[in-house]
Structure formats: C-alpha cells, structure tokens
C-alpha cells in the first residue's frame, strides 16, 4: 500500500504580484470593515471602485482579491454580513437606504459635500449589486486544485477559515436572506451560486428545500423568458440598422447577443453551480428542477434559438436542456433543436469508444472532495482537524481522511484501490487530463491499455454496470424514431432503466425524483429474506463507488435483474421510503416527499 502525500500549495493564482501593490486597497478594506456595520461612506465606495478598476487594468485584480482574503478576513466577514442582512426590499426602504448613503461620511471624508437627497432606490440598488459582484469574485479568486482539497482553517487567515465566516447568519438564515432578495437584487444569486459551487456540502440541502427551490427555478424560468422578449426586438433593430456589416459573421452576431443578455446572467449562474459545482452529482439538476422540466426546457431552447452557436453564452445551458430532454414526454421530444441533435451525435462517439468514455469521467474523479474510504464519504470540510485530506502517493487521484480508510480501500472487495491504483498509474504513465479526446484515445491504443481496463475504471468512477449504454431517448434521435418507442406494460417488458422509471411513474401517478431504486419481491421483507438483505448490501456497495449516480446503470432483466434478484417476481408496485438504517416502513409515499425512495416489485 503506498504512502499518502500531502497536497501542494498551488491554488490557481499568479505569483508575480508583490503584496506591497495592494497596500492601498488593504487599508481601504480595513476601513470598510467598520462601515459595513452601518451605512457605508459613498465617497469611500467610489474611491474603492477606482482602485479596483486600476488593479484590473494592470491585470492584478485576481491577485488583489486573493490578497484581501488572506490579509483582511474580517472585511470579508463584514461584507457577507452586509449582503445577507435581513432588510425590507420595499421601494420605500430602499429609498431610505439611498438617502442614508447620501448622508453618511466617514471621518476622513467628512469635509466633502453630500449629494442631493434621493427620491429613488437606484443609488442603494447600484451599490448593493456592486458589492454582490465583488463578493462573488472574491470567492472565486484562487480556486485552484489545492483550495478544492483544503479544509476550513487549513491555511491560517485565508477567508473563509470556518463555516461561520462564510455564512455569518448561519446556513438557513443566509440562504433565506439571499433567496428572498433575488427578485429585487438579482446579483445576490452570484454570491449564492459561488457559495454553492465551492462549498456545496454546506448549503445544497437548504437550497433544495421546496420553498427555496421553487422560487429559484421559477425565477430562472421567468428570467429566461424575459430575456428572450427583451432581446428579440433589439436583435431585429440590429439586423435592420447594421445592414449586415458589423454582424455579418456568426461569431460577431453571437457576441452581440451575449452583451444583450448580461443582466440575466445571475439566474444562469445558479443553474451552472447546480450542474458543475464541485462535489456535484448527476441527479442534482434533475432534483432541482423537478416538476418544472418542461417550462425550463422550453425557455432555454427558445432563448438559445437567438444564437448561431448555442454554446456561445453559457456552455452549461445546452447541456442542461439535453439533460431535461430525456425526461420529457414524447410530444415535447418530437422536434429537438439542432444543438441537441449535434450533441447526441457527439455523445454517441463517447459511448462507442471506451477511452473517450473514460476521459469524460476522469475530471470528476480528480475533483471529488470526499474521503474514498469504503463506507466513509466524509467531506473535507467535516474533518474537525482543520487539516486537508491526504491523497494516494502513487496515483494522486483519491484522498483519505485517515490511514484506516486508506487501508480499508486498499483491500476493498469490489473495487480495491490496489487494483484501481495500478490501472490509474498505468494510464497516467502515458496520458493526462489535458489531452483532447482523439489524442487520449490514440495514446491508449498505442500503449495497449486494454478495453477491459478502461471499462473497469469507467465502472468504478460512474458506479454503473453498463456505463457505455446510451439512453434510449438519445438512440431515438440517432435512428429518427422519436416518439415511436413502444412503452412497457409491465416491469418484465423493461429494456432499460428509462423503461423501468416509466413503469414506476405510472404506478405512483407522479414524476419520479432521482434516487436509488431497489426492485425486490413484493411478498418478501428484510426480516423474511436473507436474499433481500444481500440485495440491499450489494446496492449499498455499488453506491460507495466515487461519483456514483443512482439510476445511471441500465436495468436489464436478462442481466442485472437476474443477477441481483433470483427470486419469484410479481407485477405489483408499491413505493416505500429508503431509511438510512435500511429498514422497511411500508406506507403510502409520495415521490415529492423524499429524494431517497425504494420501489419494491
């Protein structure tokens, strides 16, 4: 078993800036720490903006933000308190806050004259949105690989060093304050998105509470619809006035569209954080948008129709539309836009080539911040020791919270790290994650890295027995048979997991949420059948693989069902909650009630 290696100090920031270059902004930050407790000095705010712009022109803005996180954590905490404070967002209150800004002067600026009294909330709105942008940028600064693996407090003084510094009002109050303010101050979503992207384990479950989730998803749908309605008239004017000169090329035209859509970016950032945030999992998007899939899909597709290249604005948006496409009814899938057809053809190449399939999963493996010990899964922010996890000294792809977890994983029966480490070391002796797909695939073949080895790694990372089985609805696009697929009438007619979910939804009378589904004989219980206990243990083992996505494996009656369920079967479905202790609790259960359900057949 190899020794564990400590992470390096690389954090994604440049090293060419001298700390003395940030003396002025550091001094200003210390002054703002006190001001954020009340109303801030407008003159100091304007001076701050000028200094930030100066550093940006010099290309030093990212280093300046990282420097402030290192030297002025109290300023960052005060800023988060200012942004997350519960305040009425009525027009009257914002006018009052604007007038407070006009009146407030610090001791240094007390001699300067005050602006005229405001009758509009615009002044406070502008200042508040500016600081939202700044806080989001500060959270992004220095987010390299080392910071992904770093525990709270593992680097002295770097904000945030504790969850309380990041969420000074607590998780529930902070999320509630930001979500409540989003209709008036959409830039609070930039802060929430960055917290979700970098510190998912702290806030994701709070964001997924129904009242928060519904408001965020509904607000995003409304925003995308409004974006389309606002952009189309302007685009029509561009076409008429430019006469094909300025925007005669597709890229120039798409760039103009991006500029028009800038006010709507905060809503897309939330979707991007749900999909692409560190520690994100496949079912997260599906859980986040459940019951809104059709409306969100249509809003995204309609807006992306304004572009020549649908991937010009946010690359996540087309992929989000594709993810939701597979959950639509046949009538909504009949005429997918060209970007979905193109993407599915690209997916087909990945599913066909074992090396491309492996390459598509490896980046997620390298970003996972949980302990890889079997039955552990502890997050780096849950260490309690404020020390970063140690990673395997050989493959440098997996990490552990303790030597005990490393030893357990080394000899783990299903996917022992002894086996996985050897495969990874062999692979990375000639390949790396910076290679494009074609080069990676060619190098694997040139070095005789076997298909079986690639598939074994792919199974381990994805938690899937059939990781290269293309979803049925993608196959419909490739074969031109959209909506012609015969739907199963019983579980025994299910050809794959999509068919199985269809049967489940028909029986339950509602859409299924993402989660792990276990099929067993209706007449048997955990107490009555050792076979059922074996099934539950096997499913638990499957779920322990890194980046396991429940439901991604195909459910084929001639393979997986026969392997896992060698018992009598009936066509009756009943839905039960899946408890952490694995016990059964028969009851009427709604799909909307929980993300963790069990289906017994």
Secondary structure as GFF3:
##gff-version 3
##sequence-region A 1 601
A	DSSP	beta_strand	4	5	.	.	.	ID=ss1
A	DSSP	three_ten_helix	19	22	.	.	.	ID=ss2
A	DSSP	alpha_helix	23	35	.	.	.	ID=ss3
A	DSSP	alpha_helix	42	57	.	.	.	ID=ss4
A	DSSP	alpha_helix	61	71	.	.	.	ID=ss5
A	DSSP	alpha_helix	73	84	.	.	.	ID=ss6
A	DSSP	alpha_helix	91	103	.	.	.	ID=ss7
A	DSSP	alpha_helix	122	140	.	.	.	ID=ss8
A	DSSP	alpha_helix	145	149	.	.	.	ID=ss9
A	DSSP	alpha_helix	163	166	.	.	.	ID=ss10
A	DSSP	alpha_helix	171	181	.	.	.	ID=ss11
A	DSSP	alpha_helix	188	198	.	.	.	ID=ss12
A	DSSP	alpha_helix	200	207	.	.	.	ID=ss13
A	DSSP	alpha_helix	210	242	.	.	.	ID=ss14
A	DSSP	alpha_helix	250	260	.	.	.	ID=ss15
A	DSSP	three_ten_helix	262	264	.	.	.	ID=ss16
A	DSSP	alpha_helix	265	276	.	.	.	ID=ss17
A	DSSP	alpha_helix	283	289	.	.	.	ID=ss18
A	DSSP	alpha_helix	293	304	.	.	.	ID=ss19
A	DSSP	alpha_helix	315	325	.	.	.	ID=ss20
A	DSSP	alpha_helix	330	333	.	.	.	ID=ss21
A	DSSP	alpha_helix	338	352	.	.	.	ID=ss22
A	DSSP	alpha_helix	354	367	.	.	.	ID=ss23
A	DSSP	three_ten_helix	380	382	.	.	.	ID=ss24
A	DSSP	beta_strand	390	392	.	.	.	ID=ss25
A	DSSP	beta_strand	399	400	.	.	.	ID=ss26
A	DSSP	alpha_helix	403	410	.	.	.	ID=ss27
A	DSSP	alpha_helix	417	428	.	.	.	ID=ss28
A	DSSP	alpha_helix	437	446	.	.	.	ID=ss29
A	DSSP	alpha_helix	451	462	.	.	.	ID=ss30
A	DSSP	alpha_helix	472	479	.	.	.	ID=ss31
A	DSSP	three_ten_helix	491	493	.	.	.	ID=ss32
A	DSSP	alpha_helix	497	508	.	.	.	ID=ss33
A	DSSP	alpha_helix	530	543	.	.	.	ID=ss34
A	DSSP	alpha_helix	560	564	.	.	.	ID=ss35
A	DSSP	beta_strand	574	577	.	.	.	ID=ss36
A	DSSP	three_ten_helix	591	593	.	.	.	ID=ss37
A	DSSP	beta_strand	597	600	.	.	.	ID=ss38
###
